[in-house]
């Protein structure tokens, strides 16, 4: 996985008593990183989603529908405002 990767949960909602819906966006800085995360024919993203879904289901004790998206957000690691938007606390700030 690229080092420049951030995950943002866009939606987390209970669909019914047995199912939770989670939509998340994986942000990378370059198109080449996006291709790595998605992988050939989407295989890497599918593997990421399956692994994450299994772990989340164990935590929640119910079925999870996990909807993942990969987007390019150029230079987000170099912009203080973008880091804060992602929830990072900066030293001295």
Secondary structure, DSSP 8 states (H G I E B T S, - for coil): --SSEEEEEEEEEEEETTEEEEEEEEEESSHHHHHHHH-GGGHHHHHHHHHHHHHHHHHHTSEEEEEEEEEE-TTGGG-HHHHHHTT---TT-
